[in-house]
């Protein structure tokens, strides 16, 4: 039974690592974006679920397995889940690495035409890139590097902080070294 939470800066690879680690461990992967937002909307990431609804959905999903990997941010709305964690992994990379990753990911996900001027997701995409680059994440705000660091300090489980660009395989191996000591 192993419950791992992976969080950190947008574009740092939390979801990518979460999926790869879950595959390595043979357990399900869950992502907080899937409960935070109404992702089934034609234009996703515009409507947020209320915190009670998020907690209910995530509780149901996590209860479906004895072991799991959860990626994404819970700070502020999902503190309730922290006592379940056996390990928390925090990822951070500089904005000059993260923003091109975000742009590539979103273009693959939605197509360039949706993100360009006049596209249905252009305004949301541009706001997200500005926030992810520095306006809020690096310098403060509701979900920020500072808030996440404070949140990590309160946890009663091991915390692995990784702040360098590594391959997904190398990230998984670093996490597995910590897992073997739990």
C-alpha positions in Angstrom: 0.0 0.0 0.0 1.6 3.2 -1.2 0.1 6.7 -1.6 2.2 9.3 -3.4 1.3 12.9 -4.1 3.3 14.8 -6.8 2.9 18.6 -7.0 4.8 21.7 -8.1 5.1 24.3 -10.7 2.9 24.2 -13.8 4.9 22.7 -16.6 7.5 21.1 -14.3 6.3 17.6 -15.1 4.0 16.6 -12.2 1.4 14.8 -14.4 4.1 13.2 -16.6 5.9 11.9 -13.6 2.7 10.8 -11.9 1.7 8.7 -14.9 5.1 7.2 -15.3 5.4 6.4 -11.6 2.0 4.9 -11.4 2.8 2.7 -14.3 6.1 1.6 -12.6 4.2 0.9 -9.4 1.3 -0.8 -11.1 -1.3 1.4 -9.5 -3.8 4.1 -10.7 -2.8 7.7 -11.4 -5.2 10.5 -10.6 -4.8 14.2 -11.4 -6.3 17.0 -9.4 -7.2 18.9 -12.6 -9.8 16.2 -13.3 -11.7 17.1 -10.1 -10.9 20.8 -9.8 -12.3 21.8 -13.3 -15.3 20.7 -15.3 -12.9 19.1 -17.8 -15.7 17.5 -19.9 -16.8 21.0 -21.1 -16.2 21.8 -24.7 -14.0 24.6 -23.6 -12.2 23.2 -20.5 -10.5 25.0 -17.6 -13.1 27.8 -17.4 -15.5 26.4 -14.8 -14.2 25.3 -11.4 -16.1 22.8 -9.2 -16.8 24.0 -5.7 -14.3 22.7 -3.1 -16.9 20.3 -1.5 -17.6 18.7 -4.9 -13.9 18.4 -5.6 -13.2 16.7 -2.3 -16.1 14.3 -2.8 -15.0 13.3 -6.3 -11.4 12.9 -5.2 -12.3 10.9 -2.1 -14.3 8.4 -4.3 -11.4 8.1 -6.8 -8.7 7.6 -4.2 -10.8 5.0 -2.2 -11.0 2.9 -5.3 -7.4 1.6 -4.8 -5.1 0.8 -1.9 -2.2 2.4 -3.7 -2.2 5.4 -6.0 -0.2 8.3 -7.4 -1.9 11.7 -7.3 -0.5 14.6 -9.3 -1.5 18.3 -9.1 -2.1 20.9 -6.4 -4.3 20.4 -3.4 -3.1 23.4 -1.4 -6.0 25.2 0.2 -8.9 23.0 -0.9 -7.5 19.5 -0.4 -5.6 19.7 2.9 -8.0 17.0 4.1 -6.0 14.4 2.0 -2.5 15.1 3.4 -2.6 12.5 6.2 -3.0 9.8 3.6 0.3 10.5 1.9 3.3 8.2 2.3 5.4 10.5 0.2 5.1 13.9 -1.4 7.2 14.9 -4.4 7.6 18.5 -5.3 8.9 19.6 -8.7 10.1 23.0 -9.8 11.9 24.2 -12.9 12.6 27.8 -14.1 9.9 29.5 -16.2 12.1 29.4 -19.3 11.9 25.6 -19.3 8.3 25.3 -18.1 6.5 27.8 -20.5 7.7 26.1 -23.7 6.6 22.7 -22.2 3.2 24.2 -21.5 2.9 25.7 -25.0 3.8 22.3 -26.6 1.4 20.4 -24.3 -1.5 22.7 -25.0 -0.9 22.8 -28.7 -0.9 19.0 -28.8 -4.0 18.8 -26.6 -6.2 21.4 -28.3 -4.6 22.3 -31.6 -2.8 25.6 -32.5 -5.9 27.1 -34.0 -7.7 27.0 -30.6 -4.8 28.9 -28.9 -4.0 31.5 -31.5 -5.7 35.0 -31.7 -9.4 34.4 -32.3 -9.2 30.8 -31.1 -11.8 29.7 -28.4 -9.0 29.1 -25.8 -6.7 31.9 -26.6 -7.6 34.1 -23.7 -7.5 31.3 -21.1 -4.2 30.0 -22.6 -2.5 33.4 -22.5 -3.7 34.1 -18.9 -2.4 30.7 -17.8 1.0 31.2 -19.4 1.4 34.6 -17.7 0.3 33.1 -14.3 2.6 30.1 -14.8 5.6 32.2 -15.8 5.8 34.4 -12.8 2.9 36.7 -12.1 1.4 34.5 -9.4 3.2 31.2 -9.1 6.7 32.6 -8.6 5.7 35.8 -6.6 2.7 34.9 -4.6 -1.0 34.4 -4.9 -3.4 31.6 -4.0 -1.3 28.8 -5.5 2.3 29.9 -5.5 5.7 28.5 -4.9 5.7 30.2 -1.4 2.3 28.7 -0.5 3.4 25.3 -1.6 6.6 25.5 0.4 4.6 26.4 3.6 2.2 23.6 2.9 5.0 21.1 2.5 6.5 22.1 5.8 3.3 21.0 7.6 3.3 17.5 6.2 4.1 14.5 8.4 5.5 12.3 5.6 8.7 12.4 3.7 9.0 15.2 1.1 11.3 14.9 -2.0 12.1 18.2 -3.7 13.5 18.1 -7.2 14.6 21.3 -8.9 16.5 20.1 -12.0 15.6 19.1 -15.5 15.9 15.3 -15.7 14.4 12.7 -18.0 11.2 11.0 -16.8 13.1 7.8 -16.2 15.6 9.6 -14.0 12.8 11.3 -12.0 11.1 7.9 -11.5 14.4 6.4 -10.4 14.9 9.1 -7.8 11.4 8.7 -6.4 11.9 4.9 -6.3 15.0 5.3 -4.2 13.0 7.2 -1.6 10.1 4.7 -1.9 12.5 1.8 -1.1 13.3 3.5 2.2 9.7 4.0 3.3 
